[in-house]
Amino acid sequence: MEFTNAAMVVILEPTQRIAGIEVASLGDLLAMKLATVTKRKALRDYDDIRAIEQTGGRRVEEGLALAARRYKIPDDAGLLAIVRALNEVGRCSPDPLVPTSHSDLIGYWSHRLPEITASLSRWAVPELPDEIAAAVLNDNVDIDRSHEGETPSVGNGKRKPRRL
């Protein structure tokens, strides 16, 4: 999913002037960070999204709607690509410059991913990816830890009927 066509980008909320510099709003930053994790696996991006949730009061669920508007995402496939990317925090290399530890971020996203995917189910987003749907339905999320030398897995891979 391509999120970088500048001609299609919509600014959602007014910028703020901080120390004489125009800075994107928190809503726009959240949408940008969610799009970014689909392109690169940098621990700082996952930590930034966590910080926006914990200190900024904006949630990924809202951020998905903002990203859809900002980047004119035409269908659910783009949003599902973002959710799938959130499951890949374990593929990031540890980064000593990121204030939250690699394992704490894996734990945070292990907790948040089922909540996010459950919200998508309530919104009747069609066809959650098998690995994410299985994790939510089985309450069995194991964030991909392939970078830590573990076998990547989420859920048991068996699909159960979704409840909407």
C-alpha positions as CSV (number, residue, x, y, z in Angstrom):
1,M,0.0,0.0,0.0
2,E,1.5,3.4,-1.1
3,F,1.0,6.3,1.3
4,T,3.5,8.7,0.0
5,N,1.8,10.4,-3.0
6,A,2.1,14.0,-1.7
7,A,-0.6,15.2,-4.2
8,M,-3.1,13.0,-2.5
9,V,-2.2,13.9,1.2
10,V,-4.8,15.9,3.1
11,I,-3.9,18.0,6.2
12,L,-6.4,17.0,8.8
13,E,-5.9,19.5,11.6
14,P,-4.3,22.9,11.9
15,T,-0.5,23.0,12.4
16,Q,0.9,24.5,15.6
17,R,3.8,27.0,15.8
18,I,6.3,25.8,18.3
19,A,9.6,27.8,18.8
20,G,8.9,29.5,15.5
21,I,8.4,26.2,13.5
22,E,5.2,24.9,12.1
23,V,4.5,21.5,13.5
24,A,1.9,19.0,12.3
25,S,-1.0,18.3,14.7
26,L,-1.0,15.2,16.8
27,G,-3.8,13.7,14.6
28,D,-1.7,14.2,11.5
29,L,1.4,12.9,13.2
30,L,-0.5,9.8,14.3
31,A,-1.7,9.2,10.8
32,M,1.8,9.7,9.4
33,K,3.4,7.4,12.0
34,L,0.8,4.7,11.2
35,A,1.6,5.0,7.5
36,T,5.3,4.9,8.3
37,V,5.3,1.6,10.0
38,T,4.1,0.0,6.8
39,K,7.3,1.1,5.1
40,R,10.0,0.7,7.7
41,K,10.5,-1.2,10.8
42,A,12.1,1.3,13.2
43,L,11.5,0.9,16.9
44,R,11.2,4.7,17.3
45,D,8.0,4.7,15.2
46,Y,6.3,2.1,17.3
47,D,7.4,4.1,20.4
48,D,6.2,7.3,19.0
49,I,2.7,5.8,18.4
50,R,2.7,4.4,21.9
51,A,3.6,7.8,23.3
52,I,0.8,9.4,21.3
53,E,-1.6,6.9,22.8
54,Q,-0.3,7.2,26.4
55,T,0.4,10.9,26.6
56,G,-1.4,12.5,23.7
57,G,-4.8,10.8,24.3
58,R,-5.2,9.7,20.7
59,R,-5.7,6.0,19.9
60,V,-4.6,3.9,17.0
61,E,-8.3,3.2,16.3
62,E,-8.8,6.9,15.7
63,G,-5.5,7.1,13.9
64,L,-6.7,4.5,11.3
65,A,-9.6,6.7,10.4
66,L,-7.3,9.7,10.3
67,A,-4.9,7.8,8.0
68,A,-7.7,6.8,5.7
69,R,-8.7,10.5,5.4
70,R,-5.2,11.9,5.2
71,Y,-4.0,9.4,2.5
72,K,-7.3,8.9,0.8
73,I,-7.1,5.1,1.4
74,P,-9.7,3.7,-0.9
75,D,-10.5,0.4,0.8
76,D,-9.9,-1.6,3.9
77,A,-6.7,-3.2,2.5
78,G,-4.7,-0.2,3.4
79,L,-6.0,-0.1,7.0
80,L,-5.3,-3.8,7.4
81,A,-1.8,-3.2,6.1
82,I,-1.3,-0.8,8.9
83,V,-2.7,-3.2,11.5
84,R,-0.5,-6.0,10.2
85,A,2.6,-3.6,10.4
86,L,1.8,-3.0,14.1
87,N,2.3,-6.7,14.6
88,E,5.9,-6.5,13.4
89,V,7.4,-4.6,16.2
90,G,9.4,-7.7,17.1
91,R,11.3,-7.3,13.8
92,C,12.8,-4.0,14.8
93,S,16.3,-3.9,16.0
94,P,16.8,-2.7,19.6
95,D,17.7,1.0,19.6
96,P,19.5,2.6,22.6
97,L,18.2,6.0,21.5
98,V,14.5,4.9,22.0
99,P,13.4,5.6,25.6
100,T,11.2,2.5,25.8
101,S,12.9,-0.9,25.8
102,H,12.4,-3.3,22.9
103,S,10.7,-5.9,25.2
104,D,8.4,-3.3,26.7
105,L,7.2,-2.2,23.3
106,I,6.6,-5.8,22.3
107,G,4.5,-6.1,25.5
108,Y,2.6,-2.9,24.8
109,W,1.7,-3.9,21.2
110,S,0.9,-7.5,22.3
111,H,-1.7,-5.9,24.6
112,R,-3.0,-3.3,22.2
113,L,-3.3,-5.4,19.0
114,P,-6.3,-7.5,20.1
115,E,-8.1,-4.3,21.2
116,I,-7.4,-2.7,17.8
117,T,-8.5,-5.7,15.8
118,A,-11.6,-6.1,18.0
119,S,-12.5,-2.5,17.1
120,L,-12.1,-3.3,13.4
121,S,-14.4,-6.2,13.8
122,R,-17.0,-4.0,15.5
123,W,-16.7,-1.6,12.5
124,A,-17.3,-4.6,10.2
125,V,-14.1,-4.3,8.4
126,P,-14.2,-7.3,6.1
127,E,-11.7,-10.1,6.2
128,L,-9.2,-9.4,8.9
129,P,-5.9,-11.1,8.0
130,D,-5.9,-14.8,9.1
131,E,-3.1,-14.4,11.6
132,I,-4.6,-11.3,13.2
133,A,-8.2,-12.7,13.2
134,A,-6.9,-15.9,14.8
135,A,-5.1,-14.0,17.5
136,V,-8.1,-11.9,18.4
137,L,-10.6,-14.8,18.4
138,N,-8.3,-17.0,20.4
139,D,-7.0,-14.2,22.7
140,N,-3.6,-15.6,21.7
141,V,-1.4,-12.8,20.5
142,D,2.3,-13.5,20.3
143,I,3.8,-10.5,18.5
144,D,6.4,-11.5,15.9
145,R,9.6,-11.9,17.8
146,S,11.8,-13.1,14.9
147,H,14.3,-10.4,15.7
148,E,14.8,-12.0,19.1
149,G,15.5,-15.4,17.6
150,E,12.1,-16.8,18.3
151,T,9.8,-18.3,15.7
152,P,7.4,-15.6,14.4
153,S,3.8,-16.5,15.1
154,V,0.5,-14.9,15.9
155,G,-2.4,-17.1,17.1
156,N,-2.7,-20.7,15.9
157,G,-3.3,-19.9,12.2
158,K,-6.8,-21.5,12.2
159,R,-9.6,-19.2,11.2
160,K,-12.8,-19.2,13.2
161,P,-16.0,-17.5,12.1
162,R,-16.0,-13.8,13.0
163,R,-18.6,-12.3,15.2
164,L,-19.6,-8.8,14.2
